[in-house]
């Protein structure tokens, strides 16, 4: 009787002990619980005869001892005040429900293959019927139920069975894909918690429900075999130029008045041709994992396994990635293991205890973002995060993960004052658990998906971030060069008259340029929160601002390292980025902005077409200074060299508005030199200062080089000069 009372109060932890089929000395006992039922009968799959169950004194409890054919299944005929209906009893499939937990902890990827809401089939007589197998980790809960539209969100109707591993399991036959669901969880003391979305949910609704949605990953048919089989090429010597995009504000539908977003499929139609035309090799999306607050841009994710439904369903996102690949464009997503928000339907205090986050706020609470921090030392959390990374590469064919805020994971005292953090076992500030996790993550990614890549946003000098784990590194493929970004932006924001005093800001990056496999980022973080737009950082009048912007972009594309630019940089957008709006596309009506866009297009294509500009991005033999000491004129010059080609590209940047006629540049070889690109060209809204298209090297030594050429350096410009 007490067990039945637990069912009635939705506090039952072991429904398999008395619901469904249990052994009895006179056959088997069949027990069903359907609140509000008037009569319940059992009908076996192998016959037409119905066996009436007897009502218990508690509402909805029916049972009977009957002779059941061996290995048979049955359905329930249920009569309520609203009529009679049938359903296949979930509680007869106990062995099938336990199937998930037998394999979950064998390897990380099993988590998303076994847990959550999985589409399966179960036997029913001579046939099999579709079913959904639920498995959720809540080790300290006293009870868990699946709730949804299919059971009136009533936690009494589908209690789950607790397993020794802390997972709760249940199979529900005939449950359709597309149904909404959550988990009703009571903590260890029996207190009801906010209804929780599925931590392994593949699809989620937006506000106000934030419900998980049953989804079948097996339906989409991919058409990117050519891309997937070819992407194992050497990325380090290949050109990679990333277009960083916030999918919600790149462009809004013309008829929406900014009230809706472009869908994933609409973005495939509009964004991909644009990126292709502009010459970028990859689209990097700000986080697409489901997040509740628009203003977080995705950096406060809740549904780590669900592409945000703001833009469509998971198959729509697959279509977008598929279309990118068919257009020879890679897709990288921002991945956020550094923190997660406290939203009631999310992971925080999931079963009333700290299942996913560190319990001590000195480790489990992020002061900068007012969010939780994963417990990187807990085996189940480590598997959760590594499985999630593999999931995006597996189910969505993602080409890379850019891992956000790595520095905040590596250091226990990150953004904390003395006394607000707990040292490690050696008394230091390194988070050994996070370091171990990141190494494991990278090993798993490259073991299973060698054609993919991981990229760290790491803002300190932590050693060997992009070096292999076997060499003592963290194992990332690439690292954002935050030092270059901050120093070079600091330099270019200065009035040209004062740049001579900050010359080291533009040259210092080459001291460490090959310590890591760097990506040069001008990211979303630099054009928001009062920092203004990229062109807005430039000093001077309207022409000088645009010229500084062009000169700086040219310097960036000449500098060793892969390239990343946030959307809008190429437009010379005057306003800082607004996630609630769209880019200022109307600016392209003006020659200045159209010229900047043309320059970025030409820089991307030059970078791709010139082996010297990309083959040695991570090889010190692919770079040599010509002159890094000319602070008086604020001119820097260097040469980029191919690894497999004899080509050399000389890059000269004049960071002042003063043109330099008869400027001599040292070169390594005798012969003819050709101007490949001039950021001051009229097509870019430049001054069209006269320059030499071809130059013959003389034997006059200069800049410690055996030969030299004579240039005309336009004001605020970068020149690319090629020697074949």
Secondary structure, 3 states (H helix, E strand, C coil): CHHHHHHHCCCCCCHHHCCEEEEECCEEEEEEECCCCCEEEEEECCCCCEEECEECCCCCEEEEEECCCCCCCEEEEEEECCEEEEEECHHHCHHHHHHHHHCHHHCCCHHHHHCEEEEEEEEECCEEEEEEEEEEECCCCCEEEEEEHHHCCCCCCCECEECCCCEEEEEEECCCCCCEEEEEEECCCCCECCCECCCCCCCECCCCCCCEECCCCCCCCCCCHHHHHHCCCCCCCCCCEEEEECCCCCCCCCCCCCCCCCCHHHHHHHHHHHHHHHCCCEEEECCCEEECCHHHCCCCEEEEEEECHHHCCHHHHHHHHHHHHHCCCEEEEEECCCCECCCCCCCCCCCCCCCCECCCHHHHEECCCCEECECCCCHHHHHHHHHHHHHHHHHCCCCEEEECCHHHHHECCCCCCCCCCCCCCCCCCECHHHHHHHHHHHHHHHHHCCCCEEEECCCCCCCCCCCCHHHCCCCCCEEECHHHHHHHHHHHCCCHHHHHHHHHHHHHHHHCCCCCCEEEEECHHHHCCCCCCCHHHCCCCHHHHHHHHHHHHHHHHHCCCEEEEECCHHHCCCCCCCCCCCCCHHHHHCHHHHHHHHHHHHHHHHHHHCHHHCCCCCCHHHEEEEECCCCCCCEEEEEEECCCCCCEEEEEEECCCCCEEEEEEEECCCCEEEEEEECCCHHHCCCCCCCCCEEECECCCECCECEEEEEEECCCEEEEEEEC
